[in-house]
Amino acid sequence: MLGFIVNPVSGNGRGLLVWKRLEKELERRRAIFRVKMTTKQGEAKKLAVELLQKEEVSKIIAVGGDGTVNEVISGMKKANIPCIFGHIPAGSGNDFARGHSLPGDPVAALEHILSGMEGKAIDLFRVNGEIAVNAVGAGFDGEVARVTNEAAYKNWLNRWRLGRMSYIISVIRVFLSYRTSRVKLTVDGKETRLEKVWLVAVANIPNYGGGMLICPKAVPDDGMAEVCVVSNVSKWSLIRAFPMIFNGSHVRHPGVRFFRGKQIVIEADRELKVHVDGEVSASTPITVEVEPRSQLICG
Ligand SMILES: Nc1ncnc2c1ncn2[C@@H]1O[C@H](COP(=O)(O)OP(=O)(O)OP(=O)(O)O)[C@@H](O)[C@H]1O
């Protein structure tokens, strides 16, 4: 049996519309399924645990965006009952879907899940005990995630289906006031001292923040995390270089450095906000550990 967890508010309401289409399609195919709708933040994790413990599901499918993907996989790991994860993208960013080349159209994505193929194993990260599926970011982008979450304009813009706009406003607000920091980065025991750091991103897939290619060489099943550091760049040089991140050409910029490893420790001279798959959850210091090929996905 298939278990669906739907975030109806993902993608500014797209989650619910996508589910209505899928429900019709599942009924037409006489598929046997259970569905659970989230009613608040964080609930998808609990629902995944319930589906695994109380129903005999062979696959759990998250309908929503990257926040929902994170919560559902976190629940699956918490329940510790092996099960294949499937995803139907209905969020605003959908980095997981892009990073794993999943179909964007909901019915095509369902077809893909129903096709019965064996799951493929992907790496997960553990960040101070919590699960990360796509990426973790400390510094500038952690602060952007915090400001967006707390902003009064977020709900207002969401109501008008302009969720992306609130993110852009937050980027500009944080950019104007952001102070860089000193960071000690330890990758598999090897320390590097970094000055004037804007951000440290640790990625499992190349895609980031809904369309950026922060770590173009990240591979989701190689047992390694790819680390991108942006440091020693002035504000104006950063503005000029920013568009390069959309096609991955920032890799040649002198202010951008990459590292790779299985265990990444980020410490800073002040507390830096950290986002995990786009949701603010921690502050530095953090330890990111790769859990190699620890989740099966329909991919
Ligand atoms: N019923 C609900 N009401 C309010 N928030 C919810 C509800 N259900 C889930 N959430 C929260 O909505 C947030 C956003 O969900 P999600 O990330 O799936 O969508 P998105 O932000 O539109 O997409 P993306 O992350 O791909 O940009 C998550 O933090 C989740 O916990």
PDBQT file of the ligand as one rigid body, heavy atoms in Angstrom, charges set to zero:
ROOT
HETATM    1  N1  LIG A 301      -0.943  22.982   7.110  1.00  0.00    +0.000 N 
HETATM    2  C1  LIG A 301       0.153  23.722   7.257  1.00  0.00    +0.000 A 
HETATM    3  N2  LIG A 301       0.087  25.030   7.615  1.00  0.00    +0.000 NA
HETATM    4  C2  LIG A 301       1.190  25.793   7.704  1.00  0.00    +0.000 A 
HETATM    5  N3  LIG A 301       2.459  25.338   7.493  1.00  0.00    +0.000 NA
HETATM    6  C3  LIG A 301       2.579  24.046   7.143  1.00  0.00    +0.000 A 
HETATM    7  C4  LIG A 301       1.459  23.173   7.012  1.00  0.00    +0.000 A 
HETATM    8  N4  LIG A 301       1.904  21.944   6.652  1.00  0.00    +0.000 NA
HETATM    9  C5  LIG A 301       3.259  22.045   6.570  1.00  0.00    +0.000 A 
HETATM   10  N5  LIG A 301       3.661  23.292   6.854  1.00  0.00    +0.000 N 
HETATM   11  C6  LIG A 301       5.029  23.835   6.794  1.00  0.00    +0.000 C 
HETATM   12  O1  LIG A 301       5.174  24.496   5.538  1.00  0.00    +0.000 OA
HETATM   13  C7  LIG A 301       6.578  24.730   5.341  1.00  0.00    +0.000 C 
HETATM   14  C8  LIG A 301       6.898  24.801   3.881  1.00  0.00    +0.000 C 
HETATM   15  O2  LIG A 301       6.680  23.587   3.269  1.00  0.00    +0.000 OA
HETATM   16  P1  LIG A 301       7.485  23.113   1.976  1.00  0.00    +0.000 P 
HETATM   17  O3  LIG A 301       8.939  23.366   2.144  1.00  0.00    +0.000 OA
HETATM   18  O4  LIG A 301       7.059  21.740   1.678  1.00  0.00    +0.000 OA
HETATM   19  O5  LIG A 301       6.923  24.058   0.819  1.00  0.00    +0.000 OA
HETATM   20  P2  LIG A 301       7.605  25.299   0.093  1.00  0.00    +0.000 P 
HETATM   21  O6  LIG A 301       8.345  26.128   1.096  1.00  0.00    +0.000 OA
HETATM   22  O7  LIG A 301       6.549  25.945  -0.707  1.00  0.00    +0.000 OA
HETATM   23  O8  LIG A 301       8.595  24.594  -0.928  1.00  0.00    +0.000 OA
HETATM   24  P3  LIG A 301      10.223  24.613  -1.085  1.00  0.00    +0.000 P 
HETATM   25  O9  LIG A 301      10.794  24.293   0.272  1.00  0.00    +0.000 OA
HETATM   26  O10 LIG A 301      10.507  23.546  -2.096  1.00  0.00    +0.000 OA
HETATM   27  O11 LIG A 301      10.558  25.991  -1.545  1.00  0.00    +0.000 OA
HETATM   28  C9  LIG A 301       7.271  23.619   6.125  1.00  0.00    +0.000 C 
HETATM   29  O12 LIG A 301       8.026  24.214   7.163  1.00  0.00    +0.000 OA
HETATM   30  C10 LIG A 301       6.133  22.823   6.732  1.00  0.00    +0.000 C 
HETATM   31  O13 LIG A 301       6.408  22.339   8.036  1.00  0.00    +0.000 OA
ENDROOT
TORSDOF 0
